[in-house]
């Protein structure tokens, strides 16, 4: 192509993309495009549209206008769903509306470190939360300063953005706080020691398992390397000093497994 750079600048300005992106995408046109090759040209397609929430519109309207969460309740089986369902998936009956307390616990979660521009702060926690009084889970963003504190069973509560537009992201969840305190939830008042000791019980079992696993991996890697590495024309695994070191590793690993 003649004057490729001018073509890039002109079309990047026309469709609103970066010149370097357009240059990279159409580099073949500047270098080796044959006359009979398929010709492609850049363009942009922007559309403004409306979408409907249908029978669950009240859920989003209550969030936007009143800052509260609603669930759908099946009169037949008694189940409560959030996000709401206009018909019970178990009984196939129509559901009614019920207000939810907005508190719950994390069922499972993942920490997101990279993503699109839709989220401004990374990393963040995306969690499935079982709200109290419901029989389902809702996916929401858990906003917290230290994402390493997220865990299954963490007590959380709903919070609402100051400016709400009728979208699912108008609400998010935060770590619940104990009544009458400024601290995040840690269980019922007076239960802190019990929770701490319970955590120690788990760590007491998990730490040795992890350490033994690492030691086993080290032993296997050392033995494999001793067979691979050669010195003086033979693998170093044939030297008695190396054999002794690997044997000591294996012995200490077996001793650790007995405790």
Long-range contacts (C-beta under 8 A, 24 or more apart in sequence): 1-29, 1-30, 1-33, 4-29, 4-30, 11-41, 11-42, 15-42, 15-43, 15-44, 16-44, 17-42, 17-44, 53-166, 54-86, 55-86, 56-83, 56-84, 56-85, 56-86, 58-84, 58-97, 59-83, 59-84, 60-166, 60-167, 60-168, 60-170, 61-166, 63-160, 63-164, 63-166, 63-170, 63-171, 64-164, 64-165, 64-166, 64-170, 67-160, 67-164, 68-99, 68-100, 68-102, 69-99, 69-100, 69-102, 69-131, 69-158, 69-171, 70-97, 70-98, 70-99, 70-100, 71-97, 71-98, 71-99, 71-100, 71-131, 71-133, 71-134, 72-96, 72-97, 72-98, 73-97, 73-98, 79-135, 79-136, 80-133, 80-134, 80-135, 80-136, 81-134, 81-135, 81-136, 82-131, 82-134, 82-136, 82-138, 83-136, 83-138, 98-133, 100-131, 100-132, 100-133, 100-134, 101-131, 101-132, 101-133, 102-131, 102-157, 102-158, 103-131, 103-132, 103-155, 103-156, 103-157, 103-158, 103-176, 104-129, 104-130, 104-131, 104-132, 104-134, 104-155, 104-156, 104-157, 104-173, 105-129, 105-130, 105-153, 105-154, 105-155, 105-156, 106-142, 106-150, 106-151, 106-152, 106-153, 106-154, 106-156, 107-137, 107-152, 108-152, 109-142, 109-150, 109-152, 111-147, 111-150, 123-147, 125-150, 127-156, 127-173, 129-156, 129-173, 131-158, 140-171, 140-172, 140-173, 141-169, 141-172, 141-173, 142-172, 142-173, 142-174, 142-175, 143-172, 143-173, 143-174, 144-174, 144-175, 149-175, 154-185, 155-185, 208-256, 208-259, 211-256, 212-253, 212-256, 212-257, 215-249, 215-252, 215-253, 215-256, 216-253, 218-249, 219-246, 219-249, 219-250, 219-253, 222-246, 222-249
